[in-house]
Amino acid sequence: MSDKTEQRVAVVTGASRGLGEAIALELAAQGRHVVLVARSADRLEAVKSAIESTGGSASVKTCDVSDSSSIEAMIGAVFTEHGRLDILVNNAGITRDTLVLRMSDEQFDEVINVNLKSAFVACRAAAKPMMKGKWGRIINIGSVAGLVGNPGQVNYAASKSALLGMTKSLAKELGGKGITANVVAPGFIETEMTDVLPDAIKEGVKTMTPLKRMGVAQEIASAVAYFASEGASYTTGQVLAVDGGMTMT
Ligand code: NDP
């Protein structure tokens, strides 16, 4: 099946850097119009320029995904401008790491809001245009921390684990409308989020990873592109760990 028959519209949150930037570049390279979403307008414009310099199509929507009404307005504007919304990648995410005894309510709530609630609000808003088009691809970015837990990340692991149950429920609710919902769960990938980790932790990660290295953003983008493709039409409710084999059972 060709992915080039029509220009589908994809929304990628957290597209200003890291995994979201790589996902946006990959979807654009596959001929999608990509709506780049994050708070940093200048960085989003730089990603847009990079996409356009290779002949791709993109636009920018600044949006703080911790604010539900901003997400709804952003999705509404995409539908008004393009008359369609086919692909939604909920990738924006944050960490507020600390051990459980020191973790404040604010640290817990902030992570749940940005990583989980934003994805719920975006899925709810995107479901209508996807239903209208009788086609949709929802891809939520989880984490190995949501699969196996991680000390210092009670809040983050809870948010990412909850994404799995939410995505499987969406897959069951929306499957009859031609909409799939899947999770890509990255392991440790080289981005600004993991730059801050101490070298000892990075070395420990490499030791316990069968592929003996951290991943790169393109390796996550490739997995997302599969779930977003025409060919993934019979794949829903799945969780794909892209983690160098770290969590295989
Ligand atoms: P980065 O910290 O490099 O990038 C995070 C992105 O999210 C940025 O584009 C940022 O944009 C955006 N973002 C953060 N908060 C908000 C907000 N309130 N509103 C809108 N956008 C926001 O992270 P990564 O690229 O490494 O991670 C991307 C996703 O992958 C996250 O969900 C993360 O949890 C997950 N992940 C990453 C792993 C890794 O090893 N890197 C491992 C497992 C999962 P801006 O600041 O401009 O708003």
py3Dmol code that shows the C-alpha trace and the ligand (Angstrom):
import py3Dmol

protein = """\
ATOM      1  CA  MET A   1       0.000   0.000   0.000  1.00  0.00           C
ATOM      2  CA  SER A   2       1.388   3.422  -0.887  1.00  0.00           C
ATOM      3  CA  ASP A   3       1.788   6.140   1.741  1.00  0.00           C
ATOM      4  CA  LYS A   4       1.861   8.786  -1.016  1.00  0.00           C
ATOM      5  CA  THR A   5      -1.741   8.667  -2.216  1.00  0.00           C
ATOM      6  CA  GLU A   6      -2.851  11.713  -0.214  1.00  0.00           C
ATOM      7  CA  GLN A   7      -1.252  14.146   2.189  1.00  0.00           C
ATOM      8  CA  ARG A   8      -2.207  13.161   5.652  1.00  0.00           C
ATOM      9  CA  VAL A   9      -1.898  15.647   8.509  1.00  0.00           C
ATOM     10  CA  ALA A  10       0.089  14.693  11.604  1.00  0.00           C
ATOM     11  CA  VAL A  11       0.289  16.512  14.937  1.00  0.00           C
ATOM     12  CA  VAL A  12       3.476  15.851  16.919  1.00  0.00           C
ATOM     13  CA  THR A  13       3.745  17.272  20.442  1.00  0.00           C
ATOM     14  CA  GLY A  14       7.156  18.001  21.914  1.00  0.00           C
ATOM     15  CA  ALA A  15       8.480  18.534  18.380  1.00  0.00           C
ATOM     16  CA  SER A  16      10.947  21.292  19.290  1.00  0.00           C
ATOM     17  CA  ARG A  17      13.833  18.903  20.033  1.00  0.00           C
ATOM     18  CA  GLY A  18      14.847  15.327  20.827  1.00  0.00           C
ATOM     19  CA  LEU A  19      12.547  12.468  19.924  1.00  0.00           C
ATOM     20  CA  GLY A  20       9.695  14.713  18.797  1.00  0.00           C
ATOM     21  CA  GLU A  21      11.939  16.535  16.327  1.00  0.00           C
ATOM     22  CA  ALA A  22      13.157  13.230  14.871  1.00  0.00           C
ATOM     23  CA  ILE A  23       9.578  11.902  14.661  1.00  0.00           C
ATOM     24  CA  ALA A  24       8.436  15.081  12.880  1.00  0.00           C
ATOM     25  CA  LEU A  25      11.309  14.908  10.370  1.00  0.00           C
ATOM     26  CA  GLU A  26      10.550  11.236   9.663  1.00  0.00           C
ATOM     27  CA  LEU A  27       6.796  11.745   9.161  1.00  0.00           C
ATOM     28  CA  ALA A  28       7.499  14.731   6.902  1.00  0.00           C
ATOM     29  CA  ALA A  29       9.992  12.663   4.911  1.00  0.00           C
ATOM     30  CA  GLN A  30       7.162  10.183   4.367  1.00  0.00           C
ATOM     31  CA  GLY A  31       5.035  12.922   2.807  1.00  0.00           C
ATOM     32  CA  ARG A  32       2.859  13.957   5.761  1.00  0.00           C
ATOM     33  CA  HIS A  33       2.123  17.585   6.594  1.00  0.00           C
ATOM     34  CA  VAL A  34       3.436  17.824  10.154  1.00  0.00           C
ATOM     35  CA  VAL A  35       2.072  20.252  12.741  1.00  0.00           C
ATOM     36  CA  LEU A  36       4.911  20.937  15.178  1.00  0.00           C
ATOM     37  CA  VAL A  37       3.737  21.546  18.749  1.00  0.00           C
ATOM     38  CA  ALA A  38       5.673  22.707  21.849  1.00  0.00           C
ATOM     39  CA  ARG A  39       6.243  25.895  23.876  1.00  0.00           C
ATOM     40  CA  SER A  40       9.506  27.125  22.257  1.00  0.00           C
ATOM     41  CA  ALA A  41       8.471  28.963  19.077  1.00  0.00           C
ATOM     42  CA  ASP A  42      12.042  29.585  17.898  1.00  0.00           C
ATOM     43  CA  ARG A  43      13.015  25.936  18.112  1.00  0.00           C
ATOM     44  CA  LEU A  44       9.808  24.860  16.387  1.00  0.00           C
ATOM     45  CA  GLU A  45      10.536  27.322  13.561  1.00  0.00           C
ATOM     46  CA  ALA A  46      14.017  25.780  13.210  1.00  0.00           C
ATOM     47  CA  VAL A  47      12.493  22.290  12.859  1.00  0.00           C
ATOM     48  CA  LYS A  48       9.984  23.645  10.323  1.00  0.00           C
ATOM     49  CA  SER A  49      12.841  25.148   8.288  1.00  0.00           C
ATOM     50  CA  ALA A  50      14.732  21.850   8.395  1.00  0.00           C
ATOM     51  CA  ILE A  51      11.661  20.014   7.083  1.00  0.00           C
ATOM     52  CA  GLU A  52      11.020  22.571   4.346  1.00  0.00           C
ATOM     53  CA  SER A  53      14.676  22.578   3.276  1.00  0.00           C
ATOM     54  CA  THR A  54      14.263  18.949   2.246  1.00  0.00           C
ATOM     55  CA  GLY A  55      10.992  19.561   0.408  1.00  0.00           C
ATOM     56  CA  GLY A  56       8.676  18.604   3.263  1.00  0.00           C
ATOM     57  CA  SER A  57       5.619  20.397   4.616  1.00  0.00           C
ATOM     58  CA  ALA A  58       5.197  21.598   8.211  1.00  0.00           C
ATOM     59  CA  SER A  59       3.565  24.272  10.334  1.00  0.00           C
ATOM     60  CA  VAL A  60       4.062  25.498  13.890  1.00  0.00           C
ATOM     61  CA  LYS A  61       1.598  25.706  16.766  1.00  0.00           C
ATOM     62  CA  THR A  62       2.960  26.886  20.098  1.00  0.00           C
ATOM     63  CA  CYS A  63       1.034  25.250  22.902  1.00  0.00           C
ATOM     64  CA  ASP A  64       1.638  24.406  26.550  1.00  0.00           C
ATOM     65  CA  VAL A  65       0.222  20.897  26.803  1.00  0.00           C
ATOM     66  CA  SER A  66      -0.273  21.220  30.564  1.00  0.00           C
ATOM     67  CA  ASP A  67      -3.222  23.492  29.672  1.00  0.00           C
ATOM     68  CA  SER A  68      -6.195  21.479  28.404  1.00  0.00           C
ATOM     69  CA  SER A  69      -7.952  24.402  26.740  1.00  0.00           C
ATOM     70  CA  SER A  70      -4.783  25.244  24.765  1.00  0.00           C
ATOM     71  CA  ILE A  71      -4.597  21.671  23.462  1.00  0.00           C
ATOM     72  CA  GLU A  72      -8.248  21.729  22.441  1.00  0.00           C
ATOM     73  CA  ALA A  73      -7.776  25.080  20.705  1.00  0.00           C
ATOM     74  CA  MET A  74      -4.669  23.778  18.909  1.00  0.00           C
ATOM     75  CA  ILE A  75      -6.417  20.631  17.635  1.00  0.00           C
ATOM     76  CA  GLY A  76      -9.448  22.706  16.629  1.00  0.00           C
ATOM     77  CA  ALA A  77      -7.227  25.111  14.663  1.00  0.00           C
ATOM     78  CA  VAL A  78      -5.518  22.219  12.854  1.00  0.00           C
ATOM     79  CA  PHE A  79      -8.902  20.852  11.769  1.00  0.00           C
ATOM     80  CA  THR A  80     -10.115  24.287  10.684  1.00  0.00           C
ATOM     81  CA  GLU A  81      -6.966  24.922   8.622  1.00  0.00           C
ATOM     82  CA  HIS A  82      -6.566  21.488   7.028  1.00  0.00           C
ATOM     83  CA  GLY A  83     -10.039  19.950   7.196  1.00  0.00           C
ATOM     84  CA  ARG A  84      -8.498  16.767   8.556  1.00  0.00           C
ATOM     85  CA  LEU A  85      -6.317  15.306  11.292  1.00  0.00           C
ATOM     86  CA  ASP A  86      -4.996  11.817  10.614  1.00  0.00           C
ATOM     87  CA  ILE A  87      -2.050  11.167  12.912  1.00  0.00           C
ATOM     88  CA  LEU A  88      -1.494  12.221  16.534  1.00  0.00           C
ATOM     89  CA  VAL A  89       1.818  11.597  18.280  1.00  0.00           C
ATOM     90  CA  ASN A  90       1.689  12.436  21.987  1.00  0.00           C
ATOM     91  CA  ASN A  91       5.395  12.805  22.676  1.00  0.00           C
ATOM     92  CA  ALA A  92       5.744  15.879  24.937  1.00  0.00           C
ATOM     93  CA  GLY A  93       7.071  14.753  28.292  1.00  0.00           C
ATOM     94  CA  ILE A  94       8.993  15.837  31.358  1.00  0.00           C
ATOM     95  CA  THR A  95      10.756  14.301  34.334  1.00  0.00           C
ATOM     96  CA  ARG A  96      10.801  15.589  37.912  1.00  0.00           C
ATOM     97  CA  ASP A  97      12.925  12.833  39.446  1.00  0.00           C
ATOM     98  CA  THR A  98      13.446  12.296  43.150  1.00  0.00           C
ATOM     99  CA  LEU A  99      13.019   9.481  45.660  1.00  0.00           C
ATOM    100  CA  VAL A 100       9.464   8.874  46.829  1.00  0.00           C
ATOM    101  CA  LEU A 101       9.961  10.204  50.373  1.00  0.00           C
ATOM    102  CA  ARG A 102      11.055  13.553  48.964  1.00  0.00           C
ATOM    103  CA  MET A 103       8.565  13.739  46.079  1.00  0.00           C
ATOM    104  CA  SER A 104       6.105  16.601  46.498  1.00  0.00           C
ATOM    105  CA  ASP A 105       2.493  16.601  45.369  1.00  0.00           C
ATOM    106  CA  GLU A 106       3.479  19.310  42.874  1.00  0.00           C
ATOM    107  CA  GLN A 107       6.213  17.134  41.339  1.00  0.00           C
ATOM    108  CA  PHE A 108       3.758  14.263  41.026  1.00  0.00           C
ATOM    109  CA  ASP A 109       0.931  16.370  39.579  1.00  0.00           C
ATOM    110  CA  GLU A 110       3.144  18.231  37.104  1.00  0.00           C
ATOM    111  CA  VAL A 111       4.459  15.025  35.554  1.00  0.00           C
ATOM    112  CA  ILE A 112       1.003  13.438  35.408  1.00  0.00           C
ATOM    113  CA  ASN A 113      -0.420  16.563  33.763  1.00  0.00           C
ATOM    114  CA  VAL A 114       2.212  16.916  31.045  1.00  0.00           C
ATOM    115  CA  ASN A 115       2.843  13.231  30.329  1.00  0.00           C
ATOM    116  CA  LEU A 116      -0.614  11.704  30.794  1.00  0.00           C
ATOM    117  CA  LYS A 117      -3.460  14.182  30.994  1.00  0.00           C
ATOM    118  CA  SER A 118      -2.244  16.096  27.932  1.00  0.00           C
ATOM    119  CA  ALA A 119      -2.342  12.869  25.920  1.00  0.00           C
ATOM    120  CA  PHE A 120      -5.894  12.158  27.109  1.00  0.00           C
ATOM    121  CA  VAL A 121      -7.080  15.644  26.166  1.00  0.00           C
ATOM    122  CA  ALA A 122      -5.346  15.512  22.766  1.00  0.00           C
ATOM    123  CA  CYS A 123      -6.766  12.039  21.994  1.00  0.00           C
ATOM    124  CA  ARG A 124     -10.261  13.148  22.966  1.00  0.00           C
ATOM    125  CA  ALA A 125     -10.000  16.245  20.772  1.00  0.00           C
ATOM    126  CA  ALA A 126      -8.430  14.386  17.823  1.00  0.00           C
ATOM    127  CA  ALA A 127     -10.878  11.472  17.883  1.00  0.00           C
ATOM    128  CA  LYS A 128     -13.683  13.503  16.224  1.00  0.00           C
ATOM    129  CA  PRO A 129     -11.731  14.594  13.121  1.00  0.00           C
ATOM    130  CA  MET A 130     -10.258  11.094  12.840  1.00  0.00           C
ATOM    131  CA  MET A 131     -13.754   9.584  12.995  1.00  0.00           C
ATOM    132  CA  LYS A 132     -14.890  12.006  10.304  1.00  0.00           C
ATOM    133  CA  GLY A 133     -12.019  10.830   8.092  1.00  0.00           C
ATOM    134  CA  LYS A 134     -12.693   7.171   9.023  1.00  0.00           C
ATOM    135  CA  TRP A 135      -8.946   6.794   9.511  1.00  0.00           C
ATOM    136  CA  GLY A 136      -6.592   7.606  12.359  1.00  0.00           C
ATOM    137  CA  ARG A 137      -3.311   6.745  13.968  1.00  0.00           C
ATOM    138  CA  ILE A 138      -2.682   7.589  17.618  1.00  0.00           C
ATOM    139  CA  ILE A 139       0.839   6.942  18.869  1.00  0.00           C
ATOM    140  CA  ASN A 140       1.613   7.634  22.510  1.00  0.00           C
ATOM    141  CA  ILE A 141       5.221   7.781  23.640  1.00  0.00           C
ATOM    142  CA  GLY A 142       5.666   5.708  26.792  1.00  0.00           C
ATOM    143  CA  SER A 143       8.907   4.614  28.417  1.00  0.00           C
ATOM    144  CA  VAL A 144      10.591   1.506  29.715  1.00  0.00           C
ATOM    145  CA  ALA A 145      10.086   3.141  33.137  1.00  0.00           C
ATOM    146  CA  GLY A 146       6.360   2.577  32.598  1.00  0.00           C
ATOM    147  CA  LEU A 147       6.979  -1.102  31.869  1.00  0.00           C
ATOM    148  CA  VAL A 148       9.376  -2.100  34.625  1.00  0.00           C
ATOM    149  CA  GLY A 149       9.581   0.933  36.973  1.00  0.00           C
ATOM    150  CA  ASN A 150      12.628   3.002  37.874  1.00  0.00           C
ATOM    151  CA  PRO A 151      13.860   4.275  41.249  1.00  0.00           C
ATOM    152  CA  GLY A 152      13.447   8.046  41.554  1.00  0.00           C
ATOM    153  CA  GLN A 153      10.674   8.048  38.948  1.00  0.00           C
ATOM    154  CA  VAL A 154       7.489   7.107  40.823  1.00  0.00           C
ATOM    155  CA  ASN A 155       5.683  10.029  39.160  1.00  0.00           C
ATOM    156  CA  TYR A 156       7.148   9.471  35.695  1.00  0.00           C
ATOM    157  CA  ALA A 157       6.675   5.675  35.728  1.00  0.00           C
ATOM    158  CA  ALA A 158       3.062   6.129  36.885  1.00  0.00           C
ATOM    159  CA  SER A 159       2.374   8.549  34.019  1.00  0.00           C
ATOM    160  CA  LYS A 160       3.950   6.294  31.392  1.00  0.00           C
ATOM    161  CA  SER A 161       2.371   3.110  32.726  1.00  0.00           C
ATOM    162  CA  ALA A 162      -1.059   4.749  32.704  1.00  0.00           C
ATOM    163  CA  LEU A 163      -0.555   5.629  29.036  1.00  0.00           C
ATOM    164  CA  LEU A 164      -0.564   1.895  28.265  1.00  0.00           C
ATOM    165  CA  GLY A 165      -4.008   1.296  29.782  1.00  0.00           C
ATOM    166  CA  MET A 166      -5.338   4.453  28.190  1.00  0.00           C
ATOM    167  CA  THR A 167      -4.008   3.501  24.760  1.00  0.00           C
ATOM    168  CA  LYS A 168      -5.415  -0.036  24.912  1.00  0.00           C
ATOM    169  CA  SER A 169      -8.806   1.363  25.935  1.00  0.00           C
ATOM    170  CA  LEU A 170      -8.690   3.847  23.049  1.00  0.00           C
ATOM    171  CA  ALA A 171      -7.791   0.997  20.696  1.00  0.00           C
ATOM    172  CA  LYS A 172     -10.908  -0.879  21.812  1.00  0.00           C
ATOM    173  CA  GLU A 173     -13.194   2.180  21.682  1.00  0.00           C
ATOM    174  CA  LEU A 174     -12.012   3.551  18.346  1.00  0.00           C
ATOM    175  CA  GLY A 175     -11.053   0.434  16.386  1.00  0.00           C
ATOM    176  CA  GLY A 176     -14.461   0.217  14.727  1.00  0.00           C
ATOM    177  CA  LYS A 177     -13.897   3.695  13.280  1.00  0.00           C
ATOM    178  CA  GLY A 178     -10.648   2.795  11.523  1.00  0.00           C
ATOM    179  CA  ILE A 179      -8.498   4.402  14.204  1.00  0.00           C
ATOM    180  CA  THR A 180      -5.534   2.576  15.722  1.00  0.00           C
ATOM    181  CA  ALA A 181      -3.796   3.449  18.997  1.00  0.00           C
ATOM    182  CA  ASN A 182      -0.360   2.154  19.948  1.00  0.00           C
ATOM    183  CA  VAL A 183       2.529   2.937  22.286  1.00  0.00           C
ATOM    184  CA  VAL A 184       6.223   3.217  21.536  1.00  0.00           C
ATOM    185  CA  ALA A 185       8.177   2.747  24.771  1.00  0.00           C
ATOM    186  CA  PRO A 186      11.737   4.030  24.348  1.00  0.00           C
ATOM    187  CA  GLY A 187      14.641   2.826  26.439  1.00  0.00           C
ATOM    188  CA  PHE A 188      17.511   5.241  27.143  1.00  0.00           C
ATOM    189  CA  ILE A 189      17.900   7.488  24.093  1.00  0.00           C
ATOM    190  CA  GLU A 190      20.457  10.276  23.604  1.00  0.00           C
ATOM    191  CA  THR A 191      18.496  13.553  23.956  1.00  0.00           C
ATOM    192  CA  GLU A 192      18.553  16.634  26.204  1.00  0.00           C
ATOM    193  CA  MET A 193      16.380  14.679  28.665  1.00  0.00           C
ATOM    194  CA  THR A 194      19.088  12.046  29.211  1.00  0.00           C
ATOM    195  CA  ASP A 195      22.097  14.410  28.773  1.00  0.00           C
ATOM    196  CA  VAL A 196      21.707  15.375  32.419  1.00  0.00           C
ATOM    197  CA  LEU A 197      22.151  11.805  33.706  1.00  0.00           C
ATOM    198  CA  PRO A 198      25.474  11.119  35.483  1.00  0.00           C
ATOM    199  CA  ASP A 199      28.041   9.162  33.431  1.00  0.00           C
ATOM    200  CA  ALA A 200      27.853   6.250  35.911  1.00  0.00           C
ATOM    201  CA  ILE A 201      24.136   5.803  35.159  1.00  0.00           C
ATOM    202  CA  LYS A 202      24.738   5.980  31.404  1.00  0.00           C
ATOM    203  CA  GLU A 203      27.443   3.318  31.700  1.00  0.00           C
ATOM    204  CA  GLY A 204      25.112   1.167  33.834  1.00  0.00           C
ATOM    205  CA  VAL A 205      22.415   1.464  31.174  1.00  0.00           C
ATOM    206  CA  LYS A 206      24.827   0.310  28.474  1.00  0.00           C
ATOM    207  CA  THR A 207      25.911  -2.674  30.595  1.00  0.00           C
ATOM    208  CA  MET A 208      22.340  -3.910  31.141  1.00  0.00           C
ATOM    209  CA  THR A 209      21.284  -3.347  27.513  1.00  0.00           C
ATOM    210  CA  PRO A 210      21.853  -6.311  25.183  1.00  0.00           C
ATOM    211  CA  LEU A 211      22.795  -3.926  22.346  1.00  0.00           C
ATOM    212  CA  LYS A 212      25.391  -2.277  24.678  1.00  0.00           C
ATOM    213  CA  ARG A 213      24.621   1.339  23.834  1.00  0.00           C
ATOM    214  CA  MET A 214      22.037   4.070  24.247  1.00  0.00           C
ATOM    215  CA  GLY A 215      19.632   4.563  21.380  1.00  0.00           C
ATOM    216  CA  VAL A 216      19.396   7.504  18.996  1.00  0.00           C
ATOM    217  CA  ALA A 217      16.255   9.514  18.245  1.00  0.00           C
ATOM    218  CA  GLN A 218      15.938   8.189  14.693  1.00  0.00           C
ATOM    219  CA  GLU A 219      15.456   4.677  16.075  1.00  0.00           C
ATOM    220  CA  ILE A 220      12.321   5.855  17.904  1.00  0.00           C
ATOM    221  CA  ALA A 221      11.143   7.843  14.875  1.00  0.00           C
ATOM    222  CA  SER A 222      11.311   4.689  12.720  1.00  0.00           C
ATOM    223  CA  ALA A 223       9.048   2.807  15.130  1.00  0.00           C
ATOM    224  CA  VAL A 224       6.550   5.675  15.291  1.00  0.00           C
ATOM    225  CA  ALA A 225       6.546   5.916  11.488  1.00  0.00           C
ATOM    226  CA  TYR A 226       5.559   2.255  11.288  1.00  0.00           C
ATOM    227  CA  PHE A 227       2.551   2.713  13.578  1.00  0.00           C
ATOM    228  CA  ALA A 228       1.609   5.863  11.594  1.00  0.00           C
ATOM    229  CA  SER A 229       1.830   4.121   8.234  1.00  0.00           C
ATOM    230  CA  GLU A 230      -0.929   2.875   5.952  1.00  0.00           C
ATOM    231  CA  GLY A 231       0.536  -0.600   6.320  1.00  0.00           C
ATOM    232  CA  ALA A 232       0.005  -0.713  10.097  1.00  0.00           C
ATOM    233  CA  SER A 233      -3.760  -0.899   9.550  1.00  0.00           C
ATOM    234  CA  TYR A 234      -4.223  -4.171  11.495  1.00  0.00           C
ATOM    235  CA  THR A 235      -1.963  -3.258  14.423  1.00  0.00           C
ATOM    236  CA  THR A 236      -3.624  -1.674  17.451  1.00  0.00           C
ATOM    237  CA  GLY A 237      -3.358  -1.683  21.235  1.00  0.00           C
ATOM    238  CA  GLN A 238       0.291  -2.675  21.024  1.00  0.00           C
ATOM    239  CA  VAL A 239       3.266  -1.578  23.093  1.00  0.00           C
ATOM    240  CA  LEU A 240       6.571  -1.656  21.259  1.00  0.00           C
ATOM    241  CA  ALA A 241       9.649  -1.314  23.472  1.00  0.00           C
ATOM    242  CA  VAL A 242      12.478   0.244  21.465  1.00  0.00           C
ATOM    243  CA  ASP A 243      15.122  -0.209  24.109  1.00  0.00           C
ATOM    244  CA  GLY A 244      18.037  -2.235  22.790  1.00  0.00           C
ATOM    245  CA  GLY A 245      16.480  -5.313  24.387  1.00  0.00           C
ATOM    246  CA  MET A 246      16.642  -3.922  27.932  1.00  0.00           C
ATOM    247  CA  THR A 247      13.164  -5.043  29.022  1.00  0.00           C
ATOM    248  CA  MET A 248      12.661  -8.189  26.947  1.00  0.00           C
ATOM    249  CA  THR A 249      11.019 -11.036  28.800  1.00  0.00           C
TER     250      THR A 249
END
"""
ligand_1 = """\
48
NDP
P 13.281 16.359 25.652
O 13.338 16.882 27.044
O 14.509 16.425 24.815
O 12.081 17.085 24.851
C 10.820 17.195 25.449
C 9.863 17.845 24.482
O 8.598 18.013 25.141
C 10.321 19.208 24.026
O 9.992 19.390 22.670
C 9.507 20.143 24.891
O 9.306 21.362 24.210
C 8.213 19.382 25.038
N 7.454 19.783 26.213
C 7.783 19.620 27.517
N 6.853 20.171 28.299
C 5.903 20.686 27.469
C 4.696 21.406 27.688
N 4.260 21.707 28.914
N 3.977 21.797 26.604
C 4.413 21.518 25.352
N 5.538 20.849 25.092
C 6.277 20.441 26.140
O 12.755 14.874 25.782
P 12.932 13.600 24.820
O 12.908 14.012 23.413
O 14.054 12.811 25.333
O 11.612 12.802 25.187
C 10.447 12.819 24.382
C 9.438 11.835 24.962
O 10.033 10.543 25.020
C 8.987 12.160 26.368
O 7.636 11.832 26.518
C 9.839 11.248 27.220
O 9.233 10.950 28.448
C 9.937 10.031 26.323
N 11.075 9.173 26.609
C 12.355 9.618 26.413
C 13.420 8.779 26.691
C 14.834 9.168 26.473
O 15.733 8.367 26.812
N 15.155 10.323 25.926
C 13.202 7.424 27.226
C 11.826 7.069 27.383
C 10.808 7.912 27.071
P 9.310 22.826 24.874
O 10.262 22.814 26.017
O 9.719 23.686 23.723
O 7.902 23.064 25.275
"""
view = py3Dmol.view(width=600, height=400)
view.addModel(protein, "pdb")
view.setStyle({"model": 0}, {"cartoon": {"style": "trace"}})
view.addModel(ligand_1, "xyz")
view.setStyle({"model": 1}, {"stick": {}})
view.zoomTo()
view.show()
